[in-house]
Amino acid sequence: MKILIVKYLPSGNDSNTAELLDYFKLRIKKFHSIEEIDLLENQPPIHNQLSMIAYKNRNFGGKELTDEQKKAIEPMDKLSLQFKNADLIVFAYPMHNFSIPGIIKTYLDAVIQKTILFKTINNESKGLMGKSKFINIYTSMGAYDREYGFMDNAKVVMKIELDFMGFVDYEFVHASTGNAVTRKIHIANAQKIIDGIIQKWNL
Ligand SMILES: Cc1cc2nc3c(=O)[nH]c(=O)nc-3n(C[C@H](O)[C@H](O)[C@H](O)COP(=O)(O)O)c2cc1C
């Protein structure tokens, strides 16, 4: 299986989220080809005027691009095709300000391209990632359970994006790390969820 890991772990060696990602990597049993993007080292590109025109002209207008336009959108294309070709994509990041960190959104804005990750038929969009799987590993201080669930915008936004891209098989792995007493329990529970996913998907 081709696994693509996209991580943003600015806490480095102290990262709670890295603990879960490392656990996943250690527990997968089969041989997989694993590619890893560390967004701290390779920041995803942001559209500028030229790349935006290129994207609209080509992906929405079906037009040929000039060499200059091709060059402008090439970094997005590279990431988008890499994403498209993965059998399993794993995101790992901490919750920041009740949502995904901006750099994760920037990565998504670079990869989610019409004609590559979704298409439109009669003005309705259809995601093209239905054959791939996705695991979203994240941690936060808060637990965001029961009536506080609506405050977990990381889950809300990721679910919208994953549904839009057509993923059917996706899982969220979350641990609340804010309370020193319960942290261990939450991490252990998240690890159990990871074990369950590995078993279910035969990874
Ligand atoms: C800039 C910043 C913003 C944060 N925002 C939130 C938040 O909105 N809600 C929350 O529950 N925790 C928040 N946290 C706490 C982290 O999500 C939590 O400590 C997480 O486990 C950190 O993961 P890491 O150790 O992998 O960086 C924030 C932490 C930082 C540094």
The ligand as a MOL file (V3000), in Angstrom:
LIG
                    3D

  0  0  0     0  0            999 V3000
M  V30 BEGIN CTAB
M  V30 COUNTS 31 33 0 0 0
M  V30 BEGIN ATOM
M  V30 1 C -1.0330 27.9610 19.4850 0
M  V30 2 C -1.8110 26.8940 20.1970 0
M  V30 3 C -3.1860 26.8890 20.1030 0
M  V30 4 C -3.9270 25.9040 20.7590 0
M  V30 5 N -5.2770 25.9170 20.6490 0
M  V30 6 C -5.9920 24.9600 21.2890 0
M  V30 7 C -7.4350 24.9660 21.2130 0
M  V30 8 O -8.0430 25.7800 20.5590 0
M  V30 9 N -8.0920 23.9970 21.8750 0
M  V30 10 C -7.4570 23.0330 22.6120 0
M  V30 11 O -8.1270 22.1880 23.1750 0
M  V30 12 N -6.1130 22.9960 22.6780 0
M  V30 13 C -5.3770 23.9320 22.0480 0
M  V30 14 N -4.0070 23.9160 22.1250 0
M  V30 15 C -3.3630 22.8310 22.8420 0
M  V30 16 C -2.8330 21.7570 21.9140 0
M  V30 17 O -3.7480 21.4240 20.8990 0
M  V30 18 C -2.5110 20.4740 22.6920 0
M  V30 19 O -1.6240 20.7660 23.7340 0
M  V30 20 C -1.9570 19.4080 21.7740 0
M  V30 21 O -1.9030 18.1560 22.4320 0
M  V30 22 C -0.5910 19.8140 21.2880 0
M  V30 23 O -0.1060 18.8130 20.4260 0
M  V30 24 P 1.4510 18.6900 20.1490 0
M  V30 25 O 2.0810 18.3430 21.4680 0
M  V30 26 O 1.5490 17.6120 19.1300 0
M  V30 27 O 1.8920 20.0330 19.6390 0
M  V30 28 C -3.2610 24.8960 21.5070 0
M  V30 29 C -1.8750 24.9330 21.5940 0
M  V30 30 C -1.1510 25.9110 20.9420 0
M  V30 31 C 0.3410 25.9250 21.0560 0
M  V30 END ATOM
M  V30 BEGIN BOND
M  V30 1 1 1 2
M  V30 2 1 2 3
M  V30 3 2 2 30
M  V30 4 2 3 4
M  V30 5 1 4 5
M  V30 6 1 4 28
M  V30 7 2 5 6
M  V30 8 1 6 7
M  V30 9 1 6 13
M  V30 10 2 7 8
M  V30 11 1 7 9
M  V30 12 1 9 10
M  V30 13 2 10 11
M  V30 14 1 10 12
M  V30 15 2 12 13
M  V30 16 1 13 14
M  V30 17 1 14 15
M  V30 18 1 14 28
M  V30 19 1 15 16
M  V30 20 1 16 17
M  V30 21 1 16 18
M  V30 22 1 18 19
M  V30 23 1 18 20
M  V30 24 1 20 21
M  V30 25 1 20 22
M  V30 26 1 22 23
M  V30 27 1 23 24
M  V30 28 2 24 25
M  V30 29 1 24 26
M  V30 30 1 24 27
M  V30 31 2 28 29
M  V30 32 1 29 30
M  V30 33 1 30 31
M  V30 END BOND
M  V30 END CTAB
M  END
